[in-house]
Amino acid sequence: MTVERLDRVRLALRARALGPSIDAPTDWEQWLRLLYPRAVDSFADHHATFWDWLWSIKAGRPRPFIGVWARGGGKSTSAELGAAALGIRDIRRYALYIRETQEQADNSVANIAALLESPTVAQFYPAHADRLLSKYGTSRGWRRNRLRTAGGFTVDAIGLDTAARGAKVEDQRPDLLILDDIDGRHDGDVATLKKITTLTRSLLPTGTENAAIMGIQNLIIPNGVFTRLVDDRADFLIDRIVSGPHPALLGLKTERVWDERLQKLRARILEGTPTWLGQDVAACQNRIDTDGLSAFLEECQHMVHEREGALWKRSILDEFRVMVPVSMRRVVVGVDPSGGREEIGIVVAGIGRDGRGYVMADNTQPGHLGPANWGNHAVGAYDEHKADRIIAEKNYGGDMVASTIQVAASGRIVPVRLVTASRGKAIRAEPVAALYEEGRVSHVGRFPDLEAEMTGWVQTDPDSPNRLDALVWALTDLMLTGGNVQLSGDALGHGFEKVPEWRIE
């Protein structure tokens, strides 16, 4: 018999000998108040939704739960308590606690360890209050990044900055995965897509078929993992339950007033209804005074869809949005085939007979699928919308762009105009943003990914959004160059170099 099997037999015998001495409450609220009275005070409706979900978990696979709650609203405390509750009640045996960094994940595992070592856990679940010991009496797994109880519950800390593939304890696979604050404030599209790849290719696949998955975070960036889970851009955890976004205050109104004592202006809450008594108006005002209003709006109110300094405003996109396009005078397909990107921007736009611009489709494609894929989708968009030409950036290889479209066209005539990004993105984008400000461009329907890039990009960002570039190419050709008229960048002042139109025969 192997050492591991002997350990499991010894563990089972010890757990049986140390079984619950007193029956614990079956109601989750009574259970929490009895075992962890200092950790819980009051429950908001969204807290109750979370605990109802967690308490319903049995042997089978539950739908993933995604909680989007305000900072200071008990996010990590709920996740750590939830992990402890599932483990010591023997509902789940092996958890991965996943956070943005390894240090954060280690701290959460330390917090769970403290929860398990409480006197009340020792009273009701003695096997899980003890550490798992080897046959020599030494601890077999109660360290900074792992805890293992004598009752057979294991929690591993996983930081997305150090995540390893195929996590398992001996022959166990995780049946509980917790995603806690995995988005970073300064994550761009590349960092977010890397995290999604780590989650979907390395961590989520390690789970058992009945794995319970919970995620908890506030929205802090427009294109983060949790923002995508909320607005349905994420194509993973497809049957998820989304709780939120729940702000700290409903109906928030503020004003800037002169504080005589401080002799300076400060933001003061005029109206607002707390979503949780544990984070009342006074607590929110204190956070505003400490962190600033803009930080409060982002961290506690989830106002991240429009960044300060962004060229596009969501209110303007919504104001001029239409659901049915008018008859078109010209239609083009903008393509941003930039080298090394995760995605290739493909946006269809037209100019109506009313003289207004209309954005009609976002056919952006994953870059890793190769040139043939994006070429086929670009030509497919050209055919579907009866476009007049394809507008593509040539900075990353004009011959490659032209030949890719030529192959996709299969011998048909597809006019292509290649443009050069001879000046900075901000200079190219500002005239197009001005068209929106003037109410001259409408989106036909909603394009969550494109609009998130538009309202989430500022000129100082190091990343270059692909959909946004494709949009700029298309609308510049339609509305800023006089249609077929070829003008130089110097004449326009929009950063476009004069280039001939390519025609694929």
N, C-alpha and C positions, 0 to 999 in steps of 0.2 A: 504494500500500500504506500502511495507517495506521501511525502511530507504534507503537501497541500491537502490531500484527502484526509489525512489524520487531523489536520487543523480544522477542517470543516466538520468532522465528526465531533471533535472536542468542543468546537463552537456550538454545535447544535445541542450537545448535552448540557453545556453550561447555560445556554439560553433557556432550555427547558427547566433547569433547576432554578434559574433566576426569573422565572416568568412573573408577570404582573402580580404584585401583592394586593393591589386594590384596583377595581375596575375604574378606568378613566371615563369621563363624560363622553357621550356619543355625539353631542351637539358641538359644532366647531367653536361657537362663541363661548360656551361654558368651558370648553377644553382650553382655549387660549387664556381665558381669565383665571383659570385655576393654575395652569402650568407656567404661564408667563405674564403675570399681572402687571409687571413693570414695563413690559414691552408693548402693551396695548392699552389704549385709553378709550377711544371711541372708534366707531367704524362708519366710514362713508358708504354710500350705496355701491361705489365701485369696489371698495374693499370687500363688501359682502358678496358681490358677484364673483370675485376671485376666490374667496373661501368656499363658496357654494360649489364652484368648479372643482377646487382641490379636494373637497370632502366627498365629491361624487366619484373620484377615481377608484377603480377597483382593479381587477386583474387585466382587463382589456386595455386597448389603446384609446385614450381620450383625445378629443380635438385639442390642438395646441392653443394655449392661452397667451395672448399678447396684451399686456397692460401698459397703457401710455398715460402716466400720471405725472403730476407736477413735482418738481424738485421740492423736497421737504414734505412730501405727501406720503411718506412711509413706503417707498418703493423697495429699497434693498432690505429693509426690515421685514417686509412681507415675504419677499423671496427667500430670505434665509430662514424665517419661521416656517414657511411652506416646505422647504427642503427637510427641515428637522421633523415636521409633522408627518411627512410621508415616510421618512426613514424609521423613526422610533415606533410608529404604528405598524411597521412591517408591510406597508403598501408597496414600497419600492426599496431595492437593495443597493443600488449603485448609481451615484449621481455624479455628473460632470457639472461643476459650477464655472461658467464661462463668463469672463469679463474682458474689457479692452486690453488690460495689461496683466502680466503674471502677478505683480505686486498687489493689484486690486483683488484678483481672484484669491490669492493667499489670505488676504485680510478677511474676505467673506468666509472662507473655510475656518479661519480662527474664530470668527463670530459664531458660526454653527457649532464649533467645538464647545464654546462657552455655553451655548444653549443646551447642549446635551449633558454637560457636567453639572447642571443645576440640581439642587436637592429634590425638587419635585419630579424631575425625570427619574432620579434614583428611586423615588418612592413608587412611581407607577410603571416605569420601564427600566428596571435595574440592569438588564443585560446591555442596554444601549448607553447607560451612564458609565459603564466600564470600558476601558480600552481593550482592544484585541491583543492578547499576549501570545508569544511563541511558547514552545514547550519548555524553554529555558527561563520563562518569566519576564522576558523583555518585551517592550512595546513593539508591535508589528505594524505600525502605521498610524502614528498620531504625531505628525510633523507639520511643518509650515504649509505644505501644499497637499497634504492628505490626512484624512482621519478615518479610522476604522474602529468600529465598536465591537465589543464582545458579542453583541447580538447580531452581527453580520451586516451592518450598514456601513457603506464606504462613500466618502465624498472626495473627489479629486478637484484641485484648482487648476483651471486652464486659462491662460492668458492668450488672447488672439495674436499677441506679438511673439509668442513662443509655442503656439499650438502644435501638437504632434498628432500624426495620423494614427488611427487604429487604437485609441485608448481602451485598455481593458485591464482588469485585475484577474490574473491567472486565466481562468476560463470564463470569466464574467464579461458581459458587455453592458454598458450603461442602460438602465431603464428609466432614467430621469435626467433631463438636460435643462439647465437653467441659463438663460441669456440675461445678464444684468449689466446695464449701462455699457454696451459694446461700441456705441458710436463715439467718436472723438470730435471735439469742437472744431478742430482744424482739418478734419478729413475732407479731402477733395474726392472727385469721382473715382480716381484711380485707387485711393486708399479704401473707399467704400466697396468697390468691386472686388478688391483683394480680400476683404473681410467676408463678403458674400461667397467667394470661391472657397475660402477656408471652411466656412460653415457648411456649405452644400457639398463639398467634395471630400472633406476630411472629418468633420465632427458629427454632423447630423447622421451620416451613414453608419457611424459606429453604434448607434442606438439599437436596442432590441425592437422587435415588431410591435411590442406593446409600450414603447417608451413614451413617457409623459414629458411634454415640452412646455416650459413656461418662459416667457420673455417679459422683461420689465424695464422701462426707460422713459424719460421725458424726451420730447423732440427738441433737438438742439441744432440741427443743420437741415437744409432743404432736401438734400438727396441722400440722407443717411439710411442705414439698414432699416431702422424703425419707421422712418417716414415712408419708405417704400412698402413696408408691411401694412401701414395704415391706409395709404391711398391706392392700394391694389396693384402697384407696379411690381411687387415681389412675386415671382412665380414659384416660390417654395413655401412650405407650410401652408399649402393652398386651402386647407379646410380650417384655418385658424379662426379663433374667436378673438375679436379685437375689442378691448375695453378702453374707450377713449378716442381721441385725446381728452382727458379731464383736466381743465385748468384749475388753478388754486382758487380763482374768483370768477364767478359768472357775472356778466354784465358790468365788467370793470370800466370805470371812468376815472380819469385822473386830471389834475390841473397843476400847473406850476405856480407856486405862491412864494412870496417873500417871507423868509423866516427872520424875524427881528432878532431873535437870540443868536442865530448863527450868522446873521447878516449876509445871507445868500439865498438864491432860489433853490427850492426843493420840490420834488414831485409829491403830491398828496393825493391819497385815494378819496374820491368823492362818492362813488357807488361801487358796490360789489358784494356778491353773496358767496360765502365760502362753500366749497364742495365738501369740506371736511372740517369738523370742529377743532381738530388738532392743528389746523393751519388757518386760524381766523384772520379777520381784517387787521388786527394789531400785529400779528406775526408777519403778515404780508407787507404792511407798512414798514416794519423794522427791516425786512429784507430789501425793500426798495431803498431805504435810507442807507443801508450798508453796501449793497451790491450795485445800486443804480437802477433806474427805471428800465433801461434797455435790456439789462441782464435779467431783470424780473420778468419782462415780457417774453423773453426767449425761454428761460429756464422753467418758469412757473405757469406761463400762459400758452406755451407752444407756438408762439408767433415767429416761425422760422421760414415760412414760405416766401418771404420777401425780405432780403437783406438790406440793411442800411447801405446806401450808395449804389444799389442795383439800378441799371438803366431802365428796366421794365417794371411796372407796377401791376400787381394782380388786379387791382380795382379797374384799371384801364382795360386789361384783357377781358374782364367780365363785362364791362360796360358795353363794349362793341362786339361781343361774341354773337354769332348767328348759328342757327342749326341747319339752314338750307342755303347753299350758295346761289348767287345770281348767275346769269349767263356770262361766260368768260370771253374776254377778248384775246388774251394770251395766257398760256400756262407754261411754267418751267419746273424742272426738277433740280433742286440744289443738292450737290453732293460734296461732302467734306471727307475725302479719302486720305486722311492724315496717317503718316507712318507710325506704327507701334501703338496705336490707340486700341482700347478695348472695344470701341464701337465706331462704326462708319456712319456719319450723319447723312440721312437722305430725307429731304423735306420737299413737299410739293406745294407750290403757291401759284396764284394766278392774279391777273388784273381784270376786274369785271368791266362790263360795258358801262357801269356807273362810275368808272375811274378809280374805284377803291381796290386795295389789295386784299386778297383772301388766302389764308393758309389752310390747305385742304387735307394734308396727310403728313404723318411722320412715319416713314418706313425704315428708320434707322436699324442697322444690322450689327450683330456682334462681329468684331474685327477678327477673332480667331477662326471664323469659318472661311476666311480667305477671300481674295479678290473676285473669284468666280461668283461667290454668293452675293456680294454687294453689287457686282455688275449686273447680275440677273435681276435683282430687286430694283435697281435704278432704272433699267430698261423696262421692267414690268410696270413701275410707276409711270414711266413715260407713256406706255401703251394704255394703261388703265385710265389715265386722266387726259388722254389725247393731247399731250404736251407738245409744245413747239420746239423745245430744245432742252438739253441737259447742261447745267452750269456746274463746273467742277473746279476745285482748287488744284493747281498743278505743282505746288511747291514741293510735294513729295514724289515727283516724277510724272511729268506731263505725258511722256510716251507710254508709261505704264497705265495711266488713267485712260488715255485714248484707246489703247489696245484692249484693255479689259472691257470697255463698253463695246468696242468693235466685235469682240468675240461673243458677248452677250446678245448683240443685235442680230447675229446669224446672217450677215450679208445684207440686212435692210439698211435704209438710210436713216440715221439717227443724228441730227445736228448736235454738236457738242461745242460749247464755248469754255475754254480753259482760262481761268483768271489767276493772277499772281497776288499773293498777300505781301505787297511791297511795303506796307506800313502797319503799324500796330493794330491789334484787334479793337481797342477802344475807339480809335479813329474810324475804323471801318464800321463798327457797330453803332456809333452815336447817331448818324443820319437815319439809320433804320429805326432806332428807338424813337427818334423825333417824329417819324411817320405815325407811330402808335400814339404818341402824345397828342398829335393833331387829329386823332380819330380817323385816320385814313386806312387802317388795316384791321381786318376782322379775322378771328379764328372760327372756322366752320366746325363746331363741336369743341371737344376738349382734348388736349394733348398733354397729359400729366407730366411725362418725362421732359418734353420740350419746354413746357411752361415753368417747370421747376428749375431748369437750367437758366431760363431767361431771368426769372426773378431771384435766383440764387447766385448769380455771377456778378462779381465786381471787378473793376479793371485791374486791381492789384493781385488777383488770384493767379497762382502759378499754372493751374490746369486750364486747358482750353476746351470748353464744351463743344462737342462735335455737332449736336443738333443745332445749337445756336449759330455755329459757323455756316452750316448748310442753309439755314434760314436767311442769314445775312447775304449770302451769295445770291439766293433766289430773288429776294425782294429788291436788292440793289439792281439786278438786271432788269426787273420788271418796272421799277418806279423811279430809279435814280440815274439811269443811263440812256433814257429816251428810247427804250425798246431795242431795236436793232442797231441803233447808232452806237458806234464804237468810239468812246472817249477815253482819253488818258487819265491816269490818276491825278496828275497835276491840274488838269482842267476841272475835274470834279471835286478834288479835295477830299475824296473818300478812300484813298489808299489803294486804288485799283490800277494796275499797270495795263497799258494798251496791248492787247494780244489779238491775233487773228482768231476767227472762229474755225474750230475744227469740224470737218464734216466726214462722218464715217460712211464710206461707200460699201 
